[in-house]
Amino acid sequence: MYRFLLTPRWLGYLALTLVAATVMVFLGNWQLDRYRGRTAINDRIDAGATMTPAPLRDALPAPTGGAGAVGPAPAEELTWSRVTATGRYDSANTVLIRGRTVDRTVGFEVLTPLVLADGSAVLVDRGWIPPAPGAGATVQPQVPAAPGGEVTVTGRVVASESGGGGVSRRDGKLEARRIDIPRLAEQLPYPVTGGYVLLDGQTPAADPAFRAVQIGHTNNWQNFGYVWQWWIFAVMSLFGYGWVARREARRLAGLDKPGEPVDRAAEPAAPTSA
């Protein structure tokens, strides 16, 4: 009954179905890896909210080399952990990261290098501020001055961003689209750590004009949904092949022949009531 499955055409259908199902399973497994990775990030974000700040060097090793050198990137398991560091802000090399949105308003994140006792620096994201009143989103805002003297900061360790494009200096401040530490370090007169600190506390206190940059969790459940989507598609492709094969087998066996047409004209007319 199913010998037709051994014909070249049906063997080709089977091969295509198996290839498609295999690809869908692999796509599901890839999304599963993405789900696990994003879940790990969310776990680190949550854990960092309550952990005791560790010394900066526990997460961001000291850079080696001269001006413009960049230290090692933070280990993945240490991103979003809380650290503390003490140094002096270098306001002359403040960095404005443009095109950052908070509550549907496009503004700037302000990063200022914190120069440490060993002469290296870590970039500290002091927060978000809107553009100048009545000006466009690219017009530099009035940046509150950084505290003078020794400052102690606490915050989250964040890895460098990529694809930053060029870095320019305008009106005494550096500007960029992304927090691309290697590119920013080229403009600084000291070596810089391979990650930056997203500020959540400072002594003396930070200027209230800054708005804290919120840490967003990754959408790991979207990836979890894709896992089941691809796996279900794989099962459906195999089921579809089986259903089509069974239908063909019944057709060849004459089990699905259409019934004889009914001649309605030959049927007696229904009696009419008087």
N, C-alpha and C positions, 0 to 999 in steps of 0.2 A: 504493500500500500504506500510505503514511503520510499520506494526505490528511486523515485525521481529526485530525491535529495542528493543522490550521487552523481547527478548530471553536472556538467561544467557550469551551467548557469546557476544552479542552486548552491553549488560549492562556492561560487563567487559571492552569492548573497550571504552565505554563512561567514566567509572570510571578512567581508565588509562589516557585518554585524559585530563580529568578535573584535575587529580593530576599533570600531566606534565605541564599543562597551569598554574596552581596555583604556582608551584615551579618556573616557569619562571617569573611570575609576581613578586614574592618575590625577586628573584635574580635581577630583574630590579629595584625594590625599594631599595635594598641594594646598588646597584651601584649609584642610585640617592643620597643616603645619602653620599656615598664616594665623589661624585661630589660636593655636597654642602660643605663638610668638606674641600676638597682641594681648592675649590674656596675661602673659608674663609681664608685659609692660604695665598693664593696668594694676597688677599686683604690686609692682615696684612703686607706682605712683601712690597707691593707698598706704603702703608700708612707710614710705617717706614722710607722710603727713604726721605720723606720730613718733618717729624715731628721734633719738637724741642726736643732735648734730655731731658729726665726726670731724677731725681735723681735715683741712682741705687736701693735704698730701695723701691721705688715705684713698682718695678717689682720683685726684689729678696729680700725677707725678710732676716734679719740677722739670721744666724744659732745659735742655742743654744747648749751648751755642750762644751766639751773640744776638744783636737786635734783629727782629724779624723771625727768629727761630720759633718753632711751635713744638710743644711737648706732646707726649703720647695721648691719643684719644682715651677717654674714660672707658674702662671695661663695661661691657653691656650690662652686667648685673649690678653695676654701681651707678648707672644713669638713674636720675630722679631720687637718688639718696640725698639726705640733708648734710651739709657741711658748714663749717665755720672758718673764717679767715680774718686776719687783722692786717691792715696796711694803710696806705694813704692813696686817696683818689687822685688821678691825674686828669683834671678837668680839661686840660689843653688838648687832650686826645679823645674827647667824648665822641661817641659814634651814634648816629641817628639811623635807625632801620625804618625806612619809609614803607607805606602801604600796609600797615598793620591795622586790623579792624577790631574794634570793641563796640558792642551794642550798635552795629551798623554804621559806625563812624570811623572813617579812615584816618589814622594818625601815625604816630611814631613810637617805637620802642627806643629807650635811651640806655645805651651801654657806656659805662665809664670804666677804664682800666683801674684796678686796685693794685698798686705797686707794693709788693711784699718785701719783707726784710732782706731776702736774698737777691733783690734786684729784678726778679722776674715779676710778671703781672698776670692777673686773672681778670677777664672781662666780667663785669657785674651788670646784669640787666636790672636797672633800677625801677623799671615800670613803663607804663604807657601814658602818653600825653596827646591831646588833640592838636591839630594844626592851629595856627594863629587865627583868632576870631575874624570872620569875614573873608578869610583867605582860602586859596585852593588847598587841596590835600597834599601838594608837594612843597608848599611854602613852609620854611623852617619855623617851628614853634619857639616860644620863649622857654628855654630849658632852665628849670630851677638849679641853682648852684649846688654842687656837691659839698658836703661838709669838709671843712679844712681840718688838718691834723690827723691824728690816728683814728681809724674807723674800724669797727668790728662788724662784719656782716655774717648773716646766715641765709642759706637758700638751697635750692635744688641744683644738682649737677645735671647739665644738659649738654648733649653732644653737638658738635658743630653742624651747621646746616650746609647743604651743597647747592651748587648752581647759583652762586651769588652774583655772578657778573662782575662788573667793575666796581671799584671803590673810588670815590671822589672826595675832595675836600672843598667845602663851600662855607664861606663866612666863618672860618675858623673851626668847623666841625667836619668830621668824616661822615659820609653818607653811603649807604648801600641798601640793596634790596633784601639781602639775606645775611644771617649771622654766620658767614663763612670765615671761620677763624684764620685759616692759612692766608686768605686774601687780606683780611684786616691786619694781620700781624706784619705784613709787608710795609704797612704805613706807620708802625709803632717803633719807638726807639729802645725796646727791650724785648727779651724773649717772653712768650705768652704760653699759658697752659693750653692743652689740646681740647678743653671743654670750657664752658662758661657757667656762671652761677646765676640762677634766676632768684632774685632777692625776695625773701619773705620776712626778714627782720634785720634791723640795723641799729647800732649804737655809735653816735647819736642818731635819733630817729630820722627817718626819711621824710622828705618834704611831702605834705598831704596833697600836693598837686598831682602827684603820680598815682595812677591807678594800677593795682596789682595785675600782672598778666596771669590770666587763669590757665590752669593746666587741664587740658581736655583729655578725657579717656579715649582710647581707640575704640572703634566700633567692631569689637570682636564677634558679636552675635551675627553680624552680617556675613562674616566668613563662615560661621557655623551653619547658617542657612544655606550657603552655597555648597557646603559639604554634602548635605542631604540632597540638594537639588541634583548635583552631578551623579551621585550614587543611584538616585531614583531613575534618572535618565538612562543609566547603564542597564538597570533591571528592565525598564520599559523597552529598550531596544531588543533585548533577548526575548522578552515576552512577545513583542511584535513579530519577530522572526518566527517564533513557534506558532503564533496565531495564523499568520499568512500560510505557513507550511501546512497546518492542519486543514485550512480552508481549501488549499490546492489538492490535498489528498482526498478530501470528500468529493471534490468536483470530479477528479479522475475516477473515483469509485462509483460515480453516478448517484451518490447519496444526497446531493443538493440539486437534483433536477427540478426545474420549475413545475408546479402543478398544472393540470389541464385547465385551460381557460373556461370560465363559466359563461354559458350563453344565456344572458338574462332575458333575451327575447323569447326563448323557448319555455321559460317558466310560466306557469299559469298565473293569470292575473288575480289579484286579491279580490274577493267578493266585496261588492259595495253594499252598504246598508241602505235599506229602503227609506 
